[in-house]
Amino acid sequence: MIESININSVLAVTTAALLVFVSGGVLYLSTVEWRDRRRRQQPVQSSARARK
């Protein structure tokens, strides 16, 4: 069974997994940065009213 799995198959699966992992990380960081930018651009007065 192990002989049927050659190095090219292992490399292809590893490459696909890394591609999905890195793409997910980039998507996550982009979303967090977008939400943070939106939060920073809100007027200061609205957050001061929310604290009162």
DSSP file (Angstrom, degrees, kcal/mol; ACC not computed):
  #  RESIDUE AA STRUCTURE BP1 BP2  ACC     N-H-->O    O-->H-N    N-H-->O    O-->H-N    TCO  KAPPA ALPHA  PHI   PSI    X-CA   Y-CA   Z-CA
    1    1 A M    >>        0   0    0      0, 0.0     3,-0.7     0, 0.0     4,-0.5   0.000 360.0 360.0 360.0 -43.6    0.0    0.0    0.0
    2    2 A I  G >4  +     0   0    0      1,-0.2     3,-1.0     2,-0.2     0, 0.0   0.835 360.0  61.4 -67.5 -30.8    2.8    2.4    0.9
    3    3 A E  G 34 S+     0   0    0      1,-0.2    -1,-0.2     3,-0.0     0, 0.0   0.800  96.2  60.9 -65.1 -26.5    4.6    1.7   -2.4
    4    4 A S  G <4 S+     0   0    0     -3,-0.7     2,-0.9     1,-0.1    -1,-0.2   0.724  90.3  76.8 -74.1 -19.6    1.5    3.0   -4.3
    5    5 A I  S << S-     0   0    0     -3,-1.0     2,-0.1    -4,-0.5    -1,-0.1  -0.812  72.8-169.9 -92.2 108.6    1.9    6.4   -2.7
    6    6 A N     >  -     0   0    0     -2,-0.9     4,-1.7     1,-0.1     3,-0.5  -0.446  36.6-100.7 -96.3 173.1    4.8    8.1   -4.5
    7    7 A I  H  > S+     0   0    0      1,-0.2     4,-2.5     2,-0.2     5,-0.2   0.810 118.3  59.3 -63.4 -32.3    6.6   11.3   -3.7
    8    8 A N  H  > S+     0   0    0      2,-0.2     4,-2.2     1,-0.2    -1,-0.2   0.890 105.4  48.9 -66.0 -38.0    4.7   13.3   -6.3
    9    9 A S  H  > S+     0   0    0     -3,-0.5     4,-2.3     2,-0.2     5,-0.2   0.908 111.6  49.0 -66.8 -41.6    1.4   12.5   -4.6
   10   10 A V  H  X S+     0   0    0     -4,-1.7     4,-2.4     1,-0.2    -2,-0.2   0.921 112.8  47.7 -64.2 -43.4    2.7   13.5   -1.2
   11   11 A L  H  X S+     0   0    0     -4,-2.5     4,-2.5     2,-0.2    -2,-0.2   0.883 110.8  51.7 -64.9 -38.1    4.1   16.7   -2.6
   12   12 A A  H  X S+     0   0    0     -4,-2.2     4,-2.3     2,-0.2    -2,-0.2   0.917 112.1  45.2 -65.8 -42.9    0.9   17.5   -4.4
   13   13 A V  H  X S+     0   0    0     -4,-2.3     4,-2.4     2,-0.2    -2,-0.2   0.913 114.2  49.2 -66.8 -42.0   -1.2   17.0   -1.2
   14   14 A T  H  X S+     0   0    0     -4,-2.4     4,-2.4    -5,-0.2    -2,-0.2   0.907 111.3  49.8 -63.1 -42.0    1.2   19.0    0.9
   15   15 A T  H  X S+     0   0    0     -4,-2.5     4,-2.3     2,-0.2    -2,-0.2   0.918 111.2  48.4 -63.5 -44.0    1.2   21.8   -1.6
   16   16 A A  H  X S+     0   0    0     -4,-2.3     4,-2.2     2,-0.2    -2,-0.2   0.905 111.7  49.9 -63.9 -41.3   -2.6   21.9   -1.7
   17   17 A A  H  X S+     0   0    0     -4,-2.4     4,-2.4     1,-0.2    -2,-0.2   0.917 111.8  47.7 -64.7 -43.0   -2.9   21.9    2.1
   18   18 A L  H  X S+     0   0    0     -4,-2.4     4,-2.8     2,-0.2     5,-0.3   0.887 109.9  53.2 -64.8 -38.2   -0.4   24.8    2.4
   19   19 A L  H  X S+     0   0    0     -4,-2.3     4,-2.3     2,-0.2    -2,-0.2   0.923 111.5  45.0 -62.3 -44.5   -2.2   26.8   -0.3
   20   20 A V  H  X S+     0   0    0     -4,-2.2     4,-2.3     2,-0.2    -2,-0.2   0.912 114.3  49.8 -65.2 -42.5   -5.5   26.4    1.6
   21   21 A F  H  X S+     0   0    0     -4,-2.4     4,-2.0     2,-0.2    -2,-0.2   0.931 114.0  43.4 -63.4 -47.5   -3.8   27.3    4.9
   22   22 A V  H  X S+     0   0    0     -4,-2.8     4,-2.4     2,-0.2    -1,-0.2   0.900 113.7  51.2 -67.4 -40.7   -2.1   30.4    3.6
   23   23 A S  H  X S+     0   0    0     -4,-2.3     4,-2.4    -5,-0.3    -1,-0.2   0.908 110.3  49.6 -63.3 -41.1   -5.2   31.6    1.7
   24   24 A G  H  X S+     0   0    0     -4,-2.3     4,-2.5     2,-0.2    -1,-0.2   0.892 110.6  50.5 -63.7 -39.7   -7.3   31.2    4.8
   25   25 A G  H  X S+     0   0    0     -4,-2.0     4,-2.7     2,-0.2     5,-0.2   0.908 110.5  48.4 -64.8 -42.4   -4.8   33.1    6.8
   26   26 A V  H  X S+     0   0    0     -4,-2.4     4,-2.3     2,-0.2    -2,-0.2   0.912 112.5  49.1 -64.3 -42.2   -4.7   36.0    4.3
   27   27 A L  H  X S+     0   0    0     -4,-2.4     4,-2.1     2,-0.2    -2,-0.2   0.918 112.2  48.6 -62.5 -43.7   -8.5   36.1    4.2
   28   28 A Y  H  X S+     0   0    0     -4,-2.5     4,-2.4     1,-0.2    -2,-0.2   0.941 113.4  45.8 -62.4 -48.4   -8.7   36.1    8.0
   29   29 A L  H  X S+     0   0    0     -4,-2.7     4,-2.3     1,-0.2    -1,-0.2   0.866 111.9  52.0 -65.5 -35.5   -6.1   38.9    8.4
   30   30 A S  H  X S+     0   0    0     -4,-2.3     4,-2.2    -5,-0.2    -1,-0.2   0.903 110.6  48.2 -65.7 -40.6   -7.7   41.0    5.6
   31   31 A T  H  X S+     0   0    0     -4,-2.1     4,-2.5     2,-0.2    -2,-0.2   0.914 111.9  48.7 -66.2 -43.4  -11.1   40.7    7.4
   32   32 A V  H  X S+     0   0    0     -4,-2.4     4,-2.3     1,-0.2    -2,-0.2   0.914 112.8  48.0 -63.4 -42.4   -9.7   41.7   10.8
   33   33 A E  H  X S+     0   0    0     -4,-2.3     4,-2.5     2,-0.2    -1,-0.2   0.888 111.2  50.9 -65.8 -38.7   -7.9   44.7    9.2
   34   34 A W  H  X S+     0   0    0     -4,-2.2     4,-2.2     2,-0.2    -2,-0.2   0.922 111.7  46.8 -64.8 -44.5  -11.1   45.7    7.4
   35   35 A R  H  X S+     0   0    0     -4,-2.5     4,-2.1     1,-0.2    -2,-0.2   0.894 113.1  49.7 -64.6 -39.0  -13.2   45.6   10.6
   36   36 A D  H  X S+     0   0    0     -4,-2.3     4,-2.3     2,-0.2    -2,-0.2   0.899 109.9  50.6 -66.5 -40.5  -10.5   47.5   12.5
   37   37 A R  H  X S+     0   0    0     -4,-2.5     4,-1.5     1,-0.2    -2,-0.2   0.903 110.5  49.7 -64.0 -40.7  -10.3   50.2    9.9
   38   38 A R  H  X S+     0   0    0     -4,-2.2     4,-0.5     1,-0.2    -1,-0.2   0.911 111.1  49.7 -62.3 -41.8  -14.1   50.6    9.9
   39   39 A R  H >< S+     0   0    0     -4,-2.1     3,-0.8     1,-0.2    -2,-0.2   0.889 110.6  49.5 -65.9 -39.3  -14.0   50.8   13.7
   40   40 A R  H 3< S+     0   0    0     -4,-2.3    -1,-0.2     1,-0.2    -2,-0.2   0.776 106.6  56.6 -70.8 -25.9  -11.3   53.5   13.7
   41   41 A Q  H 3< S+     0   0    0     -4,-1.5    -1,-0.2    -5,-0.2    -2,-0.2   0.543  81.9 106.9 -85.5  -6.0  -13.2   55.6   11.1
   42   42 A Q  S << S-     0   0    0     -3,-0.8     5,-0.0    -4,-0.5    -3,-0.0  -0.426  85.8 -92.8 -69.2 147.5  -16.3   55.9   13.2
   43   43 A P     >  -     0   0    0      0, 0.0     4,-0.9     0, 0.0     3,-0.3  -0.292  24.8-133.5 -61.7 145.0  -16.8   59.4   14.7
   44   44 A V  H  > S+     0   0    0      1,-0.2     4,-1.7     2,-0.2     3,-0.3   0.836 101.7  63.8 -68.5 -32.7  -15.4   59.8   18.2
   45   45 A Q  H  > S+     0   0    0      1,-0.2     4,-2.0     2,-0.2    -1,-0.2   0.860  96.8  55.9 -62.3 -36.8  -18.6   61.5   19.4
   46   46 A S  H  > S+     0   0    0     -3,-0.3     4,-1.4     1,-0.2    -1,-0.2   0.876 109.0  46.5 -66.6 -35.6  -20.7   58.4   18.8
   47   47 A S  H  X S+     0   0    0     -4,-0.9     4,-1.1    -3,-0.3    -1,-0.2   0.824 109.7  54.6 -75.3 -29.4  -18.4   56.3   21.1
   48   48 A A  H  X S+     0   0    0     -4,-1.7     4,-0.9     1,-0.2    -2,-0.2   0.871 107.9  50.0 -69.2 -35.5  -18.5   59.0   23.7
   49   49 A R  H  < S+     0   0    0     -4,-2.0     3,-0.4     1,-0.2    -2,-0.2   0.864 105.6  56.7 -68.3 -35.4  -22.3   58.9   23.8
   50   50 A A  H  < S+     0   0    0     -4,-1.4    -1,-0.2     1,-0.2    -2,-0.2   0.802 103.9  53.7 -67.8 -27.7  -22.3   55.2   24.1
   51   51 A R  H  <        0   0    0     -4,-1.1    -1,-0.2     1,-0.2    -2,-0.2   0.779 360.0 360.0 -76.7 -26.5  -20.1   55.4   27.3
   52   52 A K     <        0   0    0     -4,-0.9    -1,-0.2    -3,-0.4    -2,-0.2   0.487 360.0 360.0 -72.7 360.0  -22.5   57.9   29.1
